[in-house]
Amino acid sequence: MLDEPQTRLAGQLADADLLADAGDFAGNGRLAVRDPASGETVARVAISDATGARAAVDAAQGAFPGWSALLPQSRAAILHRWHGLILAAKNDLARIMVAEQGKPIGEARGEIDYAASFVQFYAEEALRPNIEGVTSHLPDAEMELWREPVGVAALITPWNFPCAMITRKAAAALAAGCTVVIHPSAETPLSALALSVLARRAGFPAGVVNTVVGEAATIVGAWTADPRVRALSFTGSTEIGRLLYRQSADTVKRLVMELGGHAPFIVFKGADLDRAVTEAVKAKFATSGQDCLGANRFYIHRPIYDEFCARFTAAVGKLTLGPGMDDPDVGPLIHDRQIAKQQAHVRDAVARGARILTGGEVDTALGPLFFRPTVLADVPDSAAIMSEETFGPVAALSVFDTEDEVVARANASEYGLIAYVHSLDPRRIYRLTRALQYGMVAVNRTKVTGAPIPFGGMKQSGLGREGARQGLEAFTDIKYVCRDWA
């Protein structure tokens, strides 16, 4: 439960509404939820332990037969109600997000719309996993393929998109007929608990949606060891993804992993430079740079390098920085470890010959977690920022000469989530989209995600896909039936 909640909500969600879900599997410990902008504690949430984690699986396992047996139309109706309740509570959910995550309020409202879109999409997809026929190769035999839910699904979600990452996973699993146990990040449990309140109001039966707050190693460790948990979907760092991969091996779970990214942003001569600059700012500084899709390495064709640097720096210099409720362009970072990473990457790049064109330091007048939007020029490939995910508002610019060179440099990474390309040459665009080793390629734009598309990466950026019809695959098994009526 929440002790002395200070989020001061009104409307669809009140502070007291979070009490029911926070205490479902809670022990005696308390977790302080802190506002990154002010450093103030906004709530203290009761946390669970391994016993509570197993109790959540008990509840999900007990609810699974009834939920999976429901007509798809019935599951869809409840998902549609959840979708409507999320939209009705958009302002309250956005305020909760700002209070615990620091995201600018406009971005927070946009995330709620994004989160709701997955619930609507999978409410409709729930009606479509029909039986497939197979042309028989055996005399007198009829063959069918059924898609059946795998069982209990564990969903492990991050702090940077505390609502959308829950609904993208949960809506797919629930539509497939699975029950879910959810572990949100310790930095942002309030958004998860609020979504659970709305799920309960939408009419999900007891045990179908279960949210457990606590130490990740304790909660998730209990789930990876539990053979009743048949699928695990995780969004987070590649390092933690590798750990969960190993922990899930003994119980051979179905895995979906959306892991780290280190996106290249490539601009060729002849591109629409105004558009490239505008999109580069979006690709780097949305969510204060704390986005796995955020552009990290900017490769600029030599003939336009100086002009791009000047225009991009001018645009970045106009970005506003401040608390989320003021709706700035860039808000605070989530914790001091993120600040330390920005500082380390800037120091290392400068030591290796990079130039700071703007930013490069904490805005102490605003607070310890406000890092000024930063542009580094002439960054060599040896700099840490060119191989490590920055996850903050620091852009690293580097020049290139040839197409083959930039493709090789862009692909020289363990990551392969998304790449951005700006060019007006259709043949070059075709070559780049084929040659880049990334699960998604954005051409002359930044916004590419949404419920209808399969989100995911190559190499060590993840396994499987989320969103689209492909997002259902991890939560279903194919059952083949061969029948003879004789």
N, C-alpha and C positions, 0 to 999 in steps of 0.2 A: 504494500500500500504506500501511499504518499504521505510523508510527514510534512506539515506546514507548507503545502503547495503555494507557490508564489507566482504562478503563471497568469493568474487573474483573468480567466477567460469568461466570456459571456456568450450566450447564443446557443448553438447546437451542442457544444461541449462545455461542461463546467469542470472545474478542478476535481470536484468530488466524483465525477463520472469515472475518473481513472482509477479510483480505489479498487473497484471490483476485480479488474483484470490484473492489477499489480500484485494482488495478494493471492491469486489462485494457487501458485506453487511456491509461495515465498517462505523463507526461513526467517531468522532473526536479524540478519545483517541489513545494512542500509547503504545505498549508493547515492552519493551527492551528484546531482545534475547541475552543471555549471554553465552560465551564459558566457560564451567566449568574448563577447564585446566588453562586458563589465567585470567579469570574474566573479559575479555574485552567484550564490547557489539558488537555483530556481525551484528545486524540489529535492526531496530525499526519497528514493524508491526502495521498497523492500526487495531484496534479492534472494535468489534461490541457490541451491547447491545440487550435488549429484542426486540426492534423494528426490528433490523437486523435479529435476530433469527426467528421471525415470518415471515419476508420477505423471508427467505430461505425456510421455509415450504410452503409459497405461491408458490414459484418457483417450488418446488418439487411436490406439489399437482397439479399444472398446467401441469407439464410435464408427470405425471403418466399415464393418459389415452393413450397417444401416445406411450410411452416407453413400457408399458405392452402389448399393442396391436401388437407390432412388432413381426415378426416371430422369434422364438428362434434362428434360424440361423443368423439373422441380429444382434441380441444382442451378440451372440457369436463372430461374426466377429469383432465387436467393442472391445470386451474384448481382443481378440487376438491381435488387434493393440495396445491396452494399454500395454499388456504384452511385446510386442516387443519394445515399446518405453521405458519402464522401464529398460529393459536390456541394451538398447543402451545408456541410461543415467546413467548406474550403477556407474561409477566413480564420476560423479557430485553429484548424490544422496548420495553416501557414504561420500563425503567431506562435504556436508551440514549436514549430521548426526553427523559427528565428531565435527563440529563447534558448534552445539547447544546441543549435548547430551554427548560428550566426549568419546564415544565408540572407542576402537582401530580400526584403519582403516581396518584391515583385517576382524574383526568381522562385521564392517559396510558393507563391500562389501558382506559378507556372508548373512547379513540380506536382502540386496536388492535381491539377488537370491531367498531367502526364500519368500520374499514379492511377487516377480514375479510369483513364483510357484502357489500361490493361484489364481492369475488371470488366468493363463493357465488352471488350474484344473477346475475352475468354468465356463470358456469359453466352455469347453467340456461338463460339467454337464448341461449347459443351454439347451442342445439338448435332455435331457433324462427324464424330468418329464412328462411322457406320461399318457394318460388316462388309468385308471385301470378298468377292468370289475369286477362285483360282481355276484356270482351265485345267481340268484333270488330265493326268498322264497315265492314270490307272483305270482299267475297265470297271464300270459300274460303281465308281467312287465319286462322291461329291466332296468338294474342298472349300473351306471357308477360313478366313483370317479374322480373329476378333482382337480388338484392343481393350485390354483390361487394366484397371489401375493397379499400380505396384503395391500400394499399402500406405504406410506412414512415411511422410516426406519431411526431412529436417531442412529448414531454410535459415541460412546464416547471412545476415545482412550488415552493410557498412553504415558509417555515419554520414557520408557525404550526400547520399540520397536516401534519407531515412524512411520515406514513405514509398517512393516509386520502386525501390528494390524489393520491398515486401510484396507489393501488389503484383509486380511482374512475375515473381515466383509463385506466390500463393494462389493467384487467380488461375494460373495454368494447372497447378496441382489439384486444386479444388474442382475445377471444371472436369478434369480427368476422372474424378471420383476418389482421389486420395484425401486423407486427413493430414494435417500439418502441425508441426511443432516449430516455433519461430524463436530464434535467438537474435535480438537486435544488438547493435553496438552499445557498449557501456556509456559512450558519450551521448547517445541519442535514444534512450528508451521511451521517452514520453510519446514520440510520434507513433511508435509501434503499439504502445498501450492504447492510444487514442483510436487507432485503426481497429484494435481488438474490441473496444467498446462498440464501435459502429458495426462490426461483424456480428456481434451478439444481438444488437438491435435489428439487424437485417434478417435474423432468423436462422443462422447456422446452428444446428443442434449442438448440445453440450459435447465437448471433446473433439469437435471437428477442427476448430482453430484454437491453438494453444500457444500463448506467448510466455516465454521464460526469460527473466532478466537475471544476470549474474556474471560471474567470471567466465570468460569464454573457454578457457582450458577445462574448467570443471564441467560446465553445461555441455559443450560440444563434445568433449571427450567421452562423456557418458553416452551420447548419441552415436558416435562413430563405433563404439564397442557394442552397441545394442543391435542384435540381428533383426529385431522387429522394425527397425528403421531401414527401409528398403531403398530410399533415394536421399541424396544430400545435394543441395544446391547452395553454392557459396559465392559471394562477391567480396573480393578483398585482394590482399597482396599475393603475389606469386609465391613468396616465401611461406605464407600460411597455407596457401593452396597445396603446396608440395607436402606439407605436414598432414593435412587432412586426407590427401591422396593415400599416404602411407597408412594412416590410422584406419582408413576405410577398407583396406585390402583384405583383412581377415574375414570381414562379413560381406565382401564382394558387393558393395552398394553401387547403385546407379549414380553417377556423378555428373553434375553440371557445375562448371567453374568459370566465372568471369573474373579474370585475374588482372595483373598490372598491364599498363600500357606505356608506350614511349613514342608517341605519334610524331612522325615527320610531317612538316608542312613545306611543300615544295612549290616554288614560284618560278616560272620560266619567263624569259623575255617574250613580249607579245601578249602576255596576259593582261586582263583588265586590272591595272594596278590599283585603282581606287577600290575596286571590289576586293582585290586580294588583301589590301590593308584592313578593310572593314571586317572581312571574314577572319583574318589573322587575330584581330583583337577579340572577336567572339571565341575563337578556338582556344585561345590562351587564358582569358580572364573570366570566363563564366565560372560560377561556383567558386570565385576567388582563386581559380587555378586548381582547385581540389577536385579534379575530375579525371577518371581514367581515360576519357576521350580527349583530354586537354593536349594541345600541341606542345611538344617539348623542344623539338629540334627544328629550327627554321632554316631551310636550305634555299638560298636566293641566287638566281642566275647572275653571273658577274656583270653583264651589261646593265642590269637594273639594280644592282646591290646597293649602291650609295643612295639612290633615290628612294628605294624601299625603306632603308634604314631611317632616313630622314622623315618620311611620311609616317611610318609606323611609330617612331618615337614621339612625334607630335601628337598622334592619336592617343597613345598610351598616357602621355603627359596630361591629357584632359580628363582622364578617368577619375571619378570621385571615390574616396575611401572613407568608410565610416560604419557605424553600427547598422545592423540589418534593418531595424525599424525605420531608419532614415531613408531607406531604399537607395543606397549608393550603387555605383557600378561594381565595387569590390568591397567585401566585408572582411571581418577578422578571420584568421586561420583558427583551426579547431583547438589546437593546444601548442604548448611550447616546443614540442618535438618537431612540429612542422616549421616553426620559426627557425629552429636550429638548422634544419635541412636547407632552408633558403639561404641562410647566412653562410653555411659551409660551401654550398654550390657557387655562390657569388665569389667568395674568397678564392676558391680553387680556380675558377675560370680566370679571374683577374691575374692570379699568380702565373697562369699559363699564357698570358698575353691578351686576354679579352679586355674590351673597353666597356665601362658602364655609361650608357647613353642617358638613362634616367632611372631614378629609384635606387635600389640596392641596400635599403636599410629599413629598420622599424620606425614607424611614426610614433614616437614616444608620447606625443601630445594626445593621441587617441587612446593608446594603451599598448601593453606588451605583445599583443597578438595581431597587431595591424602592420603588415609588411607592405611597403609602398610598391605599386606596380613597377616592374623592373625590366629594362631591356639591356641585354649584353650583346655587343657586336664583336666580330672577329673571333668567335669562340672555336678553339681547335677541337678536333675529334678526341684528343687525349683528355679533355676536361671531364670531370665526373658527371656534369649535367648532360653530357652528350650520350651517356650510357645508363644513367640512373634516372628513375622516375622522380621528377621534382615535386609534383603535387602541390604547386603553389604558384604565385603570380610572378614568375621569373621566366622571361623569354630569351632563348639563346639563338643568336643569328650567326650563320656561317655562309660563306660564298662557295659556289660550285661552278665548274666550267662546262661539263658535258653531261648528256643524259645518262650514259652508262655509268659515269662516276657517281651521280647522285642516287641512282637506283642501288648501286652497291653499298653506298654509305647508309642509305635509308634501311636497307635490309640487314645491315650488320648489327643486329640486335636480337636478344632472346625473346623480345616482345613482338607481337604481331596483331594488335587489336584494330587500329584504324590508321589510315594515312590520308593526308590532304594534298590535293594537286590543283594548281592553278595554271591553266594553259587554254588557249583558244585554237590550238592545232588538233584537229580530230584524230589524226594518225598518231600523234604523240600521246594523246589522252588514252587511246586504245593500248599502245605499247606499255604505258605506265600502269594502267589498271591491271594488265595481265602480269607484269613483271614484279610489282610490289607484293611482298609476302605478308599481306594483312587481310584479316577477315572482312574488313569493310574499307572501302575507298570512297572518299568524298571529293567530287570534282567541282571546282568553282563555287563551293558552298561549304557551310559548316554543319548545319542542322541536317541530320540524316536519320535519326532514331525515331521510333514510334512503335506502337503495339503491333502493326502488321508486318514488321520486318524482323528477320532472324538476327538477333544481336549476338556477337561473339567474335573471338579472335583465333589466330593461328599460333603455332609454336607455344611458348610458355605464357601466352595471354589467355589460355583457358581451354575448356572442353565443352563441346555441345553448344547449343544455341538457346537464347531466351527470346520470347516474343514470337509472333507468327504461329503457324501451325507446328513448326519445328519445336516450339517451346513446350508442346505437349508430350514430345517423344520420351523424355527422360522419366515421365511419370506414368508411362503405360508399358505393359508387356504385350507382345503379340502372341496370341494363342492360335495355333493351327489345328483345325478340326478336319479329319478325313473320315467320311461317313459312307457306309454301305447299308442300304435298306434291306438287302436280301436276308 
